[in-house]
Amino acid sequence: MYKISTRGQYALLIMTELAEQPEGKFISLKLLSHRHNLSVKYLEQILIQLSKAGLVIGVRGSNGGYRLVKKTEDYTTGEILRALEGDLSPVGESHSNVISNVGNDDYWKDFEHVINDYVDSVTLNTLVEKNKADFGEMYYI
């Protein structure tokens, strides 16, 4: 069974935090690293992938950092996860011949549609709102 890696999970966490920032505000890699107890190098790898996918923008320098490119409601968790994980198919390519021979290919295709429909229906804004409801407004000093 396919599992979302910790990199994918951290990507959602970091994107949610970036979404909670005032629009246009950059947050430094060092601060993100400190807040989530992650190494700067590991976090940088995640943010580079998010940047290559066009989901965040990074700026170097003392006032640099990362911020979202779009509004939170314009991101889906599916596109964020795919930026780190690639295809979210529950069945790997190596199993496709076996499944076709067994006759369960329709089941697996339907299962894949359910997964993709779900992650594509949840926006980053939904995660931010849920976070606020679960934990209240977060203020960082």
N, CA, C and O atoms as a MOPAC input file, in Angstrom:
PM7 MOZYME 1SCF
protein

 N      0.84600 1    -1.18400 1     0.00000 1
 C      0.00000 1     0.00000 1     0.00000 1
 C      0.88600 1     1.23900 1     0.00000 1
 O      1.92600 1     1.27100 1     0.65800 1
 N      0.47700 1     2.22700 1    -0.72100 1
 C      1.21900 1     3.47600 1    -0.82300 1
 C      1.04400 1     4.29400 1     0.45600 1
 O     -0.06300 1     4.39700 1     0.98400 1
 N      2.12000 1     4.86400 1     0.94400 1
 C      2.06500 1     5.72500 1     2.12200 1
 C      2.68100 1     7.07000 1     1.77400 1
 O      3.65200 1     7.14700 1     1.02200 1
 N      2.10900 1     8.11600 1     2.32300 1
 C      2.67200 1     9.46000 1     2.15600 1
 C      3.91200 1     9.54600 1     3.03800 1
 O      3.85400 1     9.23600 1     4.22800 1
 N      5.02100 1     9.96200 1     2.46300 1
 C      6.27800 1    10.05500 1     3.20800 1
 C      6.23700 1    11.21500 1     4.20000 1
 O      5.35300 1    12.07100 1     4.15000 1
 N      7.21400 1    11.21800 1     5.09600 1
 C      7.30600 1    12.33300 1     6.04500 1
 C      7.58100 1    13.63700 1     5.29000 1
 O      7.15100 1    14.70600 1     5.72400 1
 N      8.28900 1    13.55200 1     4.17200 1
 C      8.53800 1    14.77000 1     3.37600 1
 C      7.21600 1    15.35900 1     2.88300 1
 O      7.02600 1    16.57500 1     2.91800 1
 N      6.30800 1    14.50400 1     2.42800 1
 C      4.98900 1    14.96500 1     1.99300 1
 C      4.20200 1    15.55100 1     3.14200 1
 O      3.53500 1    16.57500 1     2.99100 1
 N      4.27700 1    14.90600 1     4.28600 1
 C      3.57000 1    15.40900 1     5.46100 1
 C      4.13200 1    16.75900 1     5.90800 1
 O      3.37600 1    17.67100 1     6.24500 1
 N      5.46500 1    16.88300 1     5.90900 1
 C      6.08200 1    18.15800 1     6.27300 1
 C      5.76900 1    19.23800 1     5.23900 1
 O      5.62400 1    20.40800 1     5.59300 1
 N      5.66600 1    18.86300 1     3.98500 1
 C      5.31400 1    19.84000 1     2.95000 1
 C      3.95000 1    20.45300 1     3.25500 1
 O      3.78000 1    21.66700 1     3.14900 1
 N      2.98000 1    19.62300 1     3.63200 1
 C      1.65800 1    20.15200 1     4.00000 1
 C      1.75400 1    21.04200 1     5.23200 1
 O      1.11600 1    22.09300 1     5.28800 1
 N      2.54000 1    20.63300 1     6.21400 1
 C      2.71400 1    21.42400 1     7.43100 1
 C      3.33400 1    22.79100 1     7.12600 1
 O      2.85300 1    23.82000 1     7.60100 1
 N      4.39500 1    22.78800 1     6.33400 1
 C      5.09200 1    24.03800 1     5.99700 1
 C      4.19300 1    24.93800 1     5.14200 1
 O      4.13100 1    26.14700 1     5.36400 1
 N      3.50800 1    24.35300 1     4.18000 1
 C      2.59500 1    25.14600 1     3.34700 1
 C      1.48700 1    25.76000 1     4.19500 1
 O      1.07500 1    26.89300 1     3.94800 1
 N      1.00300 1    25.02300 1     5.19100 1
 C     -0.02500 1    25.55300 1     6.08400 1
 C      0.53600 1    26.73100 1     6.87500 1
 O     -0.13600 1    27.74900 1     7.03900 1
 N      1.75100 1    26.59500 1     7.35800 1
 C      2.35600 1    27.70200 1     8.10000 1
 C      2.58100 1    28.92400 1     7.20800 1
 O      2.32800 1    30.05300 1     7.62800 1
 N      3.05000 1    28.70400 1     5.99100 1
 C      3.22500 1    29.83200 1     5.07000 1
 C      1.87500 1    30.50000 1     4.79100 1
 O      1.79600 1    31.72100 1     4.65100 1
 N      0.82400 1    29.69700 1     4.71100 1
 C     -0.51100 1    30.22400 1     4.44500 1
 C     -1.03800 1    31.07100 1     5.60500 1
 O     -1.87900 1    31.94700 1     5.40300 1
 N     -0.54900 1    30.81300 1     6.80700 1
 C     -0.99600 1    31.56200 1     7.98300 1
 C     -0.29300 1    32.91100 1     8.11900 1
 O     -0.66700 1    33.71800 1     8.97000 1
 N      0.70900 1    33.16100 1     7.30000 1
 C      1.43600 1    34.42800 1     7.34100 1
 C      0.63800 1    35.50800 1     6.62200 1
 O     -0.16100 1    35.20700 1     5.73500 1
 N      0.85300 1    36.76800 1     7.00400 1
 C      0.20800 1    37.85000 1     6.24300 1
 C      0.60700 1    37.75300 1     4.77200 1
 O      1.73700 1    37.38100 1     4.45400 1
 N     -0.31600 1    38.08600 1     3.88500 1
 C     -0.07500 1    37.96200 1     2.44400 1
 C      1.19100 1    38.70700 1     2.02900 1
 O      1.39300 1    39.87200 1     2.37200 1
 N      2.02800 1    38.00400 1     1.28800 1
 C      3.25600 1    38.60700 1     0.77300 1
 C      4.42900 1    38.57200 1     1.73200 1
 O      5.53800 1    38.94700 1     1.35100 1
 N      4.21700 1    38.12900 1     2.97600 1
 C      5.29900 1    38.10600 1     3.96400 1
 C      6.14800 1    36.85000 1     3.78400 1
 O      5.62800 1    35.74000 1     3.67300 1
 N      7.46000 1    37.05000 1     3.75800 1
 C      8.39600 1    35.94100 1     3.66000 1
 C      8.72000 1    35.44000 1     5.06600 1
 O      8.82200 1    36.22400 1     6.00900 1
 N      8.87700 1    34.14100 1     5.19100 1
 C      9.29000 1    33.55300 1     6.46800 1
 C     10.60400 1    32.82100 1     6.22400 1
 O     10.74100 1    32.06400 1     5.26300 1
 N     11.55700 1    33.05700 1     7.10300 1
 C     12.90200 1    32.52700 1     6.87500 1
 C     12.97100 1    31.02200 1     7.07900 1
 O     12.21700 1    30.43700 1     7.85700 1
 N     13.88600 1    30.42800 1     6.36300 1
 C     14.15300 1    28.99600 1     6.46600 1
 C     14.58300 1    28.65500 1     7.89400 1
 O     14.18600 1    27.63000 1     8.44900 1
 N     15.38600 1    29.52000 1     8.46700 1
 C     15.88900 1    29.30000 1     9.82600 1
 C     14.73900 1    29.27400 1    10.84200 1
 O     14.72500 1    28.44000 1    11.74700 1
 N     13.78400 1    30.18400 1    10.68800 1
 C     12.64500 1    30.23100 1    11.60000 1
 C     11.75300 1    29.00300 1    11.43200 1
 O     11.30800 1    28.41700 1    12.41900 1
 N     11.49400 1    28.61700 1    10.19400 1
 C     10.70600 1    27.40600 1     9.94000 1
 C     11.40300 1    26.19100 1    10.54400 1
 O     10.75800 1    25.33600 1    11.15100 1
 N     12.70800 1    26.11900 1    10.37600 1
 C     13.49900 1    25.02300 1    10.90400 1
 C     13.37500 1    24.95700 1    12.42400 1
 O     13.17900 1    23.88300 1    12.99200 1
 N     13.48900 1    26.09900 1    13.06800 1
 C     13.41200 1    26.17600 1    14.52900 1
 C     12.01900 1    25.79000 1    15.03000 1
 O     11.89500 1    25.03400 1    15.99300 1
 N     10.98600 1    26.30000 1    14.38900 1
 C      9.60700 1    26.04700 1    14.82300 1
 C      9.22000 1    24.57100 1    14.73500 1
 O      8.42100 1    24.08500 1    15.53500 1
 N      9.78300 1    23.87200 1    13.77100 1
 C      9.38700 1    22.48500 1    13.54800 1
 C     10.48100 1    21.48400 1    13.89700 1
 O     10.35200 1    20.28600 1    13.64800 1
 N     11.56500 1    22.00200 1    14.48300 1
 C     12.66500 1    21.14700 1    14.91600 1
 C     13.16800 1    20.25000 1    13.78000 1
 O     13.37500 1    19.04900 1    13.95400 1
 N     13.35300 1    20.86700 1    12.62600 1
 C     13.86600 1    20.17500 1    11.44400 1
 C     15.18000 1    20.81600 1    11.03400 1
 O     15.38700 1    22.01000 1    11.25000 1
 N     16.05700 1    20.03600 1    10.45000 1
 C     17.31400 1    20.61500 1     9.99200 1
 C     17.03100 1    21.56000 1     8.81900 1
 O     16.11100 1    21.34000 1     8.03100 1
 N     17.82800 1    22.59100 1     8.72800 1
 C     17.69600 1    23.55900 1     7.64100 1
 C     17.86600 1    22.84800 1     6.30200 1
 O     17.14000 1    23.13600 1     5.35000 1
 N     18.81500 1    21.92500 1     6.22400 1
 C     19.09300 1    21.19900 1     4.98000 1
 C     17.87100 1    20.38300 1     4.52100 1
 O     17.51200 1    20.41600 1     3.34400 1
 N     17.24200 1    19.66100 1     5.43900 1
 C     16.07800 1    18.83800 1     5.12500 1
 C     14.91500 1    19.71600 1     4.67300 1
 O     14.24800 1    19.43000 1     3.67900 1
 N     14.69400 1    20.77100 1     5.41100 1
 C     13.61100 1    21.69500 1     5.09000 1
 C     13.85700 1    22.38200 1     3.74400 1
 O     12.92800 1    22.59100 1     2.96400 1
 N     15.10100 1    22.72300 1     3.48900 1
 C     15.46200 1    23.35900 1     2.22700 1
 C     15.15900 1    22.43800 1     1.04000 1
 O     14.69700 1    22.90500 1    -0.00100 1
 N     15.41500 1    21.13700 1     1.19000 1
 C     15.11500 1    20.17400 1     0.12500 1
 C     13.61700 1    20.16100 1    -0.19200 1
 O     13.22000 1    20.10400 1    -1.35500 1
 N     12.80400 1    20.21300 1     0.84700 1
 C     11.35000 1    20.23000 1     0.66400 1
 C     10.92800 1    21.51600 1    -0.03200 1
 O     10.14200 1    21.48600 1    -0.97800 1
 N     11.44600 1    22.63800 1     0.43200 1
 C     11.05800 1    23.93400 1    -0.14100 1
 C     11.56100 1    24.10000 1    -1.57000 1
 O     10.90900 1    24.76600 1    -2.37300 1
 N     12.68600 1    23.52000 1    -1.89800 1
 C     13.18100 1    23.56300 1    -3.28100 1
 C     12.20700 1    22.82800 1    -4.19300 1
 O     11.89300 1    23.30700 1    -5.28200 1
 N     11.72600 1    21.66100 1    -3.75200 1
 C     10.75500 1    20.90900 1    -4.56400 1
 C      9.45400 1    21.70200 1    -4.70400 1
 O      8.86300 1    21.73900 1    -5.78400 1
 N      9.01200 1    22.32800 1    -3.63200 1
 C      7.79100 1    23.13900 1    -3.69200 1
 C      7.99200 1    24.33900 1    -4.62100 1
 O      7.07500 1    24.74500 1    -5.33300 1
 N      9.19000 1    24.89200 1    -4.60300 1
 C      9.51500 1    26.02200 1    -5.47000 1
 C      9.55600 1    25.59700 1    -6.93700 1
 O      9.03100 1    26.30000 1    -7.80100 1
 N     10.17500 1    24.45700 1    -7.22000 1
 C     10.23500 1    23.95000 1    -8.59000 1
 C      8.84600 1    23.66100 1    -9.13900 1
 O      8.60900 1    23.77700 1   -10.34100 1
 N      7.93000 1    23.28400 1    -8.25200 1
 C      6.54700 1    23.02000 1    -8.65600 1
 C      5.73900 1    24.30900 1    -8.79700 1
 O      4.56800 1    24.27100 1    -9.17400 1
 N      6.36100 1    25.44800 1    -8.49300 1
 C      5.68400 1    26.73900 1    -8.62600 1
 C      4.71200 1    27.04300 1    -7.49800 1
 O      3.80100 1    27.85400 1    -7.66700 1
 N      4.89700 1    26.40300 1    -6.35200 1
 C      3.96700 1    26.59100 1    -5.23400 1
 C      4.43400 1    27.65100 1    -4.24400 1
 O      3.61500 1    28.29100 1    -3.58300 1
 N      5.74900 1    27.83800 1    -4.14000 1
 C      6.31000 1    28.86400 1    -3.26200 1
 C      7.37900 1    29.62700 1    -4.02800 1
 O      7.86600 1    29.19300 1    -5.07200 1
 N      7.72000 1    30.76800 1    -3.47500 1
 C      8.82000 1    31.54700 1    -4.03400 1
 C      9.80700 1    31.80600 1    -2.89900 1
 O      9.41200 1    32.09400 1    -1.76900 1
 N     11.07700 1    31.70100 1    -3.21300 1
 C     12.12200 1    31.93800 1    -2.22500 1
 C     12.96600 1    33.12900 1    -2.61900 1
 O     13.24100 1    33.36100 1    -3.79700 1
 N     13.37700 1    33.88700 1    -1.60100 1
 C     14.23600 1    35.05000 1    -1.80600 1
 C     15.38800 1    34.95500 1    -0.81700 1
 O     15.18200 1    34.70200 1     0.37000 1
 N     16.59700 1    35.15900 1    -1.31500 1
 C     17.78700 1    35.12400 1    -0.45500 1
 C     18.00300 1    36.48200 1     0.20000 1
 O     17.45800 1    37.50000 1    -0.22700 1
 N     18.81200 1    36.46100 1     1.24300 1
 C     19.17700 1    37.70100 1     1.89600 1
 C     18.60200 1    37.81400 1     3.28800 1
 O     17.86700 1    36.94100 1     3.74800 1
 N     18.95200 1    38.91900 1     3.96400 1
 C     18.55000 1    39.08700 1     5.36200 1
 C     17.03700 1    39.19200 1     5.54000 1
 O     16.51300 1    38.78800 1     6.57800 1
 N     16.33800 1    39.72000 1     4.56000 1
 C     14.87600 1    39.79400 1     4.63800 1
 C     14.20900 1    38.71800 1     3.79200 1
 O     13.01600 1    38.78700 1     3.49800 1
 N     14.99600 1    37.73000 1     3.41100 1
 C     14.50500 1    36.67500 1     2.53600 1
 C     13.74500 1    35.60000 1     3.27300 1
 O     13.47100 1    35.69900 1     4.47000 1
 N     13.41900 1    34.59200 1     2.53400 1
 C     12.67100 1    33.46500 1     3.07200 1
 C     11.76400 1    32.91700 1     1.98900 1
 O     12.05500 1    33.02600 1     0.79800 1
 N     10.67300 1    32.33200 1     2.41500 1
 C      9.72000 1    31.72700 1     1.49000 1
 C      8.32600 1    32.25000 1     1.75600 1
 O      7.97400 1    32.60500 1     2.88100 1
 N      7.54200 1    32.28900 1     0.68900 1
 C      6.12600 1    32.65200 1     0.79600 1
 C      5.35600 1    31.93300 1    -0.29800 1
 O      5.93500 1    31.40200 1    -1.24700 1
 N      4.05000 1    31.92700 1    -0.14600 1
 C      3.19500 1    31.31000 1    -1.15000 1
 C      3.16800 1    32.15600 1    -2.41700 1
 O      3.39400 1    33.36500 1    -2.36800 1
 N      2.89400 1    31.52500 1    -3.53600 1
 C      2.77400 1    32.21400 1    -4.81300 1
 C      1.31900 1    32.62700 1    -5.05500 1
 O      1.04900 1    33.68400 1    -5.62500 1
 N      0.38000 1    31.76800 1    -4.60900 1
 C     -1.04600 1    31.99900 1    -4.84700 1
 C     -1.78100 1    32.19500 1    -3.52400 1
 O     -1.18600 1    32.11500 1    -2.44900 1
 N     -3.06800 1    32.45000 1    -3.62200 1
 C     -3.92500 1    32.52800 1    -2.43800 1
 C     -4.16100 1    31.12300 1    -1.90500 1
 O     -4.13500 1    30.15400 1    -2.66300 1
 N     -4.39000 1    31.01200 1    -0.61000 1
 C     -4.52700 1    29.68900 1     0.01700 1
 C     -5.65100 1    28.86300 1    -0.59300 1
 O     -5.53900 1    27.64100 1    -0.68700 1
 N     -6.72000 1    29.50800 1    -1.00300 1
 C     -7.84600 1    28.75100 1    -1.57300 1
 C     -7.54900 1    28.22600 1    -2.98100 1
 O     -8.31100 1    27.42100 1    -3.51700 1
 N     -6.44400 1    28.67900 1    -3.58000 1
 C     -6.07500 1    28.23200 1    -4.92200 1
 C     -5.12200 1    27.03700 1    -4.92800 1
 O     -4.73200 1    26.56200 1    -5.99400 1
 N     -4.74700 1    26.55100 1    -3.75300 1
 C     -3.90600 1    25.35800 1    -3.63800 1
 C     -4.76900 1    24.18800 1    -3.19900 1
 O     -5.68900 1    24.35100 1    -2.39700 1
 N     -4.47200 1    23.01100 1    -3.72500 1
 C     -5.10000 1    21.80100 1    -3.18400 1
 C     -4.01900 1    20.98100 1    -2.49200 1
 O     -2.83700 1    21.07500 1    -2.82400 1
 N     -4.44400 1    20.18000 1    -1.53100 1
 C     -3.46900 1    19.30800 1    -0.88000 1
 C     -2.91200 1    18.30400 1    -1.88700 1
 O     -1.78200 1    17.83800 1    -1.74000 1
 N     -3.69500 1    17.97200 1    -2.89800 1
 C     -3.22700 1    17.05900 1    -3.93700 1
 C     -2.02400 1    17.59600 1    -4.68300 1
 O     -1.04900 1    16.87300 1    -4.88900 1
 N     -2.07800 1    18.86500 1    -5.09300 1
 C     -0.93800 1    19.40200 1    -5.83700 1
 C      0.28900 1    19.54100 1    -4.95000 1
 O      1.41400 1    19.39600 1    -5.42800 1
 N      0.09200 1    19.81800 1    -3.67300 1
 C      1.22300 1    19.91500 1    -2.74200 1
 C      1.85400 1    18.53800 1    -2.55400 1
 O      3.07200 1    18.39100 1    -2.64500 1
 N      1.02900 1    17.54000 1    -2.29400 1
 C      1.55700 1    16.18000 1    -2.10400 1
 C      2.23000 1    15.65500 1    -3.36600 1
 O      3.27600 1    15.01200 1    -3.28400 1
 N      1.64900 1    15.92000 1    -4.52500 1
 C      2.25400 1    15.43900 1    -5.77800 1
 C      3.60500 1    16.09900 1    -6.04700 1
 O      4.47600 1    15.49500 1    -6.67300 1
 N      3.78300 1    17.33300 1    -5.57900 1
 C      5.06800 1    18.01800 1    -5.75700 1
 C      6.19000 1    17.25800 1    -5.04800 1
 O      7.33500 1    17.27700 1    -5.49900 1
 N      5.86300 1    16.58900 1    -3.94000 1
 C      6.86200 1    15.83500 1    -3.18800 1
 C      6.82100 1    14.34300 1    -3.47600 1
 O      7.86100 1    13.68400 1    -3.49700 1
 N      5.63600 1    13.81200 1    -3.69700 1
 C      5.45100 1    12.37100 1    -3.79200 1
 C      5.34800 1    11.84800 1    -5.22400 1
 O      5.54600 1    10.65700 1    -5.46300 1
 N      5.04200 1    12.72700 1    -6.17100 1
 C      4.74500 1    12.25700 1    -7.51200 1
 C      3.32300 1    11.72700 1    -7.55700 1
 O      2.44900 1    12.20500 1    -6.83400 1
 N      3.09800 1    10.74800 1    -8.40200 1
 C      1.76900 1    10.15100 1    -8.56200 1
 C      1.29000 1     9.55700 1    -7.23700 1
 O      2.06100 1     8.91500 1    -6.52400 1
 N      0.01200 1     9.77500 1    -6.91300 1
 C     -0.54300 1     9.25400 1    -5.66300 1
 C     -1.29700 1     7.94400 1    -5.85300 1
 O     -2.18600 1     7.62100 1    -5.06600 1
 N     -0.95700 1     7.20500 1    -6.87000 1
 C     -1.62200 1     5.93800 1    -7.13800 1
 C     -1.36000 1     4.94400 1    -6.00900 1
 O     -0.21800 1     4.80200 1    -5.57100 1
 N     -2.40100 1     4.25100 1    -5.53000 1
 C     -2.21000 1     3.27200 1    -4.46300 1
 C     -1.54200 1     1.99100 1    -4.94400 1
 O     -1.11900 1     1.17000 1    -4.12900 1
 N     -1.44200 1     1.81200 1    -6.25800 1
 C     -0.84800 1     0.60600 1    -6.82000 1
 C      0.31200 1     1.01500 1    -7.71700 1
 O      0.15400 1     1.84100 1    -8.61600 1
 N      1.48300 1     0.42700 1    -7.46400 1
 C      2.65300 1     0.75600 1    -8.26300 1
 C      2.55800 1     0.18700 1    -9.66400 1
 O      1.76900 1    -0.71900 1    -9.93200 1
 N      3.36700 1     0.72600 1   -10.54500 1
 C      3.39100 1     0.27300 1   -11.93900 1
 C      3.72700 1    -1.21100 1   -12.04900 1
 O      3.22500 1    -1.89000 1   -12.94400 1
 N      4.56400 1    -1.71900 1   -11.15900 1
 C      4.99300 1    -3.11600 1   -11.26000 1
 C      3.83600 1    -4.08500 1   -11.02600 1
 O      3.90900 1    -5.24900 1   -11.42000 1
 N      2.76300 1    -3.60300 1   -10.37900 1
 C      1.63100 1    -4.47100 1   -10.10400 1
 C      0.55800 1    -4.42800 1   -11.19000 1
 O     -0.37800 1    -5.22700 1   -11.16400 1
 N      0.68400 1    -3.51200 1   -12.13500 1
 C     -0.39200 1    -3.31400 1   -13.10600 1
 C     -0.68900 1    -4.56200 1   -13.94000 1
 O     -1.85400 1    -4.85300 1   -14.21300 1
 N      0.33500 1    -5.29700 1   -14.34500 1
 C      0.10100 1    -6.51500 1   -15.13100 1
 C     -0.59400 1    -7.58600 1   -14.29900 1
 O     -1.47700 1    -8.28800 1   -14.79300 1
 N     -0.19700 1    -7.70800 1   -13.04600 1
 C     -0.79900 1    -8.70200 1   -12.15500 1
 C     -2.27300 1    -8.39000 1   -11.96000 1
 O     -3.11600 1    -9.28400 1   -12.03400 1
 N     -2.58700 1    -7.11400 1   -11.70900 1
 C     -3.97200 1    -6.72200 1   -11.45300 1
 C     -4.82800 1    -6.96700 1   -12.69000 1
 O     -5.94100 1    -7.48000 1   -12.58000 1
 N     -4.32300 1    -6.60900 1   -13.85100 1
 C     -5.09200 1    -6.82700 1   -15.06900 1
 C     -5.37400 1    -8.30800 1   -15.27300 1
 O     -6.46700 1    -8.68200 1   -15.69900 1
 N     -4.39100 1    -9.15200 1   -14.96900 1
 C     -4.58200 1   -10.58900 1   -15.13100 1
 C     -5.61300 1   -11.14000 1   -14.15200 1
 O     -6.33600 1   -12.08400 1   -14.47000 1
 N     -5.67500 1   -10.55000 1   -12.96600 1
 C     -6.60600 1   -11.03700 1   -11.94800 1
 C     -8.01000 1   -10.50300 1   -12.20500 1
 O     -8.99000 1   -11.12500 1   -11.79600 1
 N     -8.11900 1    -9.36700 1   -12.87200 1
 C     -9.43000 1    -8.81200 1   -13.18100 1
 C     -9.92100 1    -7.77300 1   -12.19000 1
 O    -11.09900 1    -7.41700 1   -12.20400 1
 N     -9.04200 1    -7.28100 1   -11.33300 1
 C     -9.43300 1    -6.28000 1   -10.34300 1
 C     -9.06100 1    -4.86000 1   -10.75800 1
 O     -9.12800 1    -3.94400 1    -9.93800 1
 N     -8.67300 1    -4.66300 1   -12.00600 1
 C     -8.17100 1    -3.35500 1   -12.41200 1
 C     -9.20400 1    -2.24800 1   -12.23400 1
 O     -8.82700 1    -1.12100 1   -11.91600 1
 N    -10.49000 1    -2.52600 1   -12.42500 1
 C    -11.52300 1    -1.50000 1   -12.21600 1
 C    -11.58000 1    -1.06400 1   -10.75700 1
 O    -11.75200 1     0.11800 1   -10.45800 1
 N    -11.43500 1    -2.02400 1    -9.86100 1
 C    -11.43400 1    -1.70500 1    -8.42900 1
 C    -10.30600 1    -0.73300 1    -8.10700 1
 O    -10.53400 1     0.28300 1    -7.45100 1
 N     -9.09300 1    -1.03400 1    -8.56200 1
 C     -7.93700 1    -0.19800 1    -8.24600 1
 C     -8.02800 1     1.16700 1    -8.91400 1
 O     -7.59600 1     2.16600 1    -8.33900 1
 N     -8.57600 1     1.22100 1   -10.10400 1
 C     -8.78000 1     2.51700 1   -10.77200 1
 C     -9.77200 1     3.36400 1    -9.98300 1
 O     -9.55500 1     4.56200 1    -9.80000 1
 N    -10.85800 1     2.75400 1    -9.51600 1
 C    -11.84600 1     3.47300 1    -8.71000 1
 C    -11.23500 1     3.94700 1    -7.39300 1
 O    -11.49100 1     5.06500 1    -6.94500 1
 N    -10.43000 1     3.09300 1    -6.78200 1
 C     -9.76200 1     3.43600 1    -5.52800 1
 C     -8.83900 1     4.64400 1    -5.73000 1
 O     -8.81000 1     5.56500 1    -4.91400 1
 N     -8.09300 1     4.61600 1    -6.82900 1
 C     -7.20200 1     5.73200 1    -7.14700 1
 C     -7.99900 1     7.02200 1    -7.35400 1
 O     -7.57600 1     8.08900 1    -6.90800 1
 N     -9.14500 1     6.92800 1    -8.02400 1
 C     -9.99100 1     8.11000 1    -8.23100 1
 C    -10.47900 1     8.68600 1    -6.90600 1
 O    -10.50600 1     9.90400 1    -6.72900 1
 N    -10.86200 1     7.82400 1    -5.98300 1
 C    -11.33500 1     8.28900 1    -4.67200 1
 C    -10.23100 1     9.06000 1    -3.95600 1
 O    -10.47400 1    10.13900 1    -3.41700 1
 N     -9.02300 1     8.51200 1    -3.95000 1
 C     -7.89300 1     9.17400 1    -3.29500 1
 C     -7.62600 1    10.53200 1    -3.93800 1
 O     -7.52500 1    11.54700 1    -3.25000 1
 N     -7.51100 1    10.53600 1    -5.26700 1
 C     -7.19500 1    11.78300 1    -5.96900 1
 C     -8.32200 1    12.80300 1    -5.85800 1
 O     -8.06300 1    13.99700 1    -5.70700 1
 N     -9.56700 1    12.34400 1    -5.93100 1
 C    -10.69400 1    13.27100 1    -5.77000 1
 C    -10.66700 1    13.91900 1    -4.39400 1
 O    -10.93900 1    15.11100 1    -4.25800 1
 N    -10.33800 1    13.13100 1    -3.37100 1
 C    -10.29700 1    13.68400 1    -2.01400 1
 C     -9.18800 1    14.72200 1    -1.86600 1
 O     -9.45500 1    15.84600 1    -1.44100 1
 N     -7.93600 1    14.36500 1    -2.21100 1
 C     -6.83800 1    15.31200 1    -2.00500 1
 C     -6.98700 1    16.54600 1    -2.89100 1
 O     -6.48600 1    17.61900 1    -2.55500 1
 N     -7.67300 1    16.39300 1    -4.01700 1
 C     -7.89400 1    17.55000 1    -4.88600 1
 C     -9.08100 1    18.40600 1    -4.43100 1
 O     -9.26500 1    19.52000 1    -4.92000 1
 N     -9.88100 1    17.88900 1    -3.50000 1
 C    -11.02800 1    18.66000 1    -3.00600 1
 C    -10.69400 1    19.46100 1    -1.75300 1
 O    -11.43300 1    20.37600 1    -1.39000 1
 N     -9.59300 1    19.12900 1    -1.09100 1
 C     -9.21000 1    19.82400 1     0.14100 1
 C     -8.20500 1    20.91100 1    -0.21800 1
 O     -7.13300 1    20.63200 1    -0.75300 1
 N     -8.56800 1    22.15200 1     0.08400 1
 C     -7.67000 1    23.26700 1    -0.21500 1
 C     -6.75900 1    23.55900 1     0.96900 1
 O     -7.01500 1    23.13300 1     2.09500 1
 N     -5.70300 1    24.28500 1     0.69000 1
 C     -4.80100 1    24.73200 1     1.74300 1
 C     -5.56800 1    25.61000 1     2.72400 1
 O     -5.32000 1    25.56600 1     3.92900 1
 N     -6.48600 1    26.39400 1     2.21500 1
 C     -7.31300 1    27.23700 1     3.07800 1
 C     -8.11900 1    26.39400 1     4.06800 1
 O     -8.29500 1    26.78800 1     5.22000 1
 N     -8.60700 1    25.23600 1     3.62000 1
 C     -9.34600 1    24.32300 1     4.49900 1
 C     -8.45600 1    23.87300 1     5.65500 1
 O     -8.90300 1    23.82900 1     6.80100 1
 N     -7.19500 1    23.53900 1     5.36000 1
 C     -6.26900 1    23.12900 1     6.42200 1
 C     -6.01200 1    24.26100 1     7.40900 1
 O     -5.96100 1    24.03800 1     8.61800 1
 N     -5.85200 1    25.47200 1     6.89200 1
 C     -5.61200 1    26.63200 1     7.75500 1
 C     -6.81000 1    26.85600 1     8.67200 1
 O     -6.64500 1    27.06600 1     9.87400 1
 N     -8.01300 1    26.81200 1     8.10700 1
 C     -9.22800 1    27.03100 1     8.90800 1
 C     -9.39000 1    25.93400 1     9.95500 1
 O     -9.77700 1    26.21300 1    11.09000 1
 N     -9.09900 1    24.70100 1     9.58500 1
 C     -9.19300 1    23.58600 1    10.54100 1
 C     -8.17600 1    23.77000 1    11.65600 1
 O     -8.47600 1    23.52000 1    12.82300 1
 N     -6.98100 1    24.20200 1    11.30100 1
 C     -5.93100 1    24.46900 1    12.28400 1
 C     -6.39500 1    25.51900 1    13.29200 1
 O     -6.20300 1    25.35400 1    14.49700 1
 N     -7.00000 1    26.58800 1    12.80300 1
 C     -7.49700 1    27.64900 1    13.67800 1
 C     -8.59200 1    27.11900 1    14.60000 1
 O     -8.63200 1    27.45600 1    15.78400 1
 N     -9.47500 1    26.29200 1    14.05400 1
 C    -10.56700 1    25.73700 1    14.85100 1
 C    -10.03300 1    24.78200 1    15.92400 1
 O    -10.53900 1    24.75100 1    17.04500 1
 N     -9.01200 1    24.01000 1    15.57100 1
 C     -8.45400 1    23.02700 1    16.51300 1
 C     -7.57900 1    23.67700 1    17.58800 1
 O     -7.61000 1    23.26600 1    18.74800 1
 N     -6.80300 1    24.68400 1    17.20400 1
 C     -5.79900 1    25.23800 1    18.12400 1
 C     -6.00100 1    26.72000 1    18.42200 1
 O     -5.27200 1    27.27900 1    19.24200 1
 N     -6.94700 1    27.35500 1    17.79400 1
 C     -7.11100 1    28.79200 1    17.95200 1
 C     -6.05000 1    29.51400 1    17.14400 1
 O     -5.20100 1    28.88600 1    16.51000 1
 N     -6.10200 1    30.81100 1    17.17000 1
 C     -5.11500 1    31.60800 1    16.44900 1
 C     -3.73600 1    31.36300 1    17.05400 1
 O     -3.58500 1    31.33200 1    18.27500 1
 N     -2.72300 1    31.18700 1    16.18700 1
 C     -1.35300 1    30.98900 1    16.64600 1
 C     -0.59700 1    32.29800 1    16.49000 1
 O     -0.62000 1    32.92500 1    15.43000 1
 N      0.07100 1    32.69900 1    17.56200 1
 C      0.88900 1    33.89200 1    17.51900 1
 C      2.31700 1    33.50100 1    17.85000 1
 O      2.58000 1    32.81000 1    18.83500 1
 N      3.23100 1    33.95600 1    17.00900 1
 C      4.63500 1    33.64300 1    17.21200 1
 C      5.38000 1    34.91500 1    17.59200 1
 O      5.13500 1    35.98600 1    17.03600 1
 N      6.28500 1    34.78200 1    18.54000 1
 C      7.07500 1    35.93800 1    18.96500 1
 C      8.51200 1    35.73400 1    18.55000 1
 O      9.35700 1    36.59100 1    18.80900 1

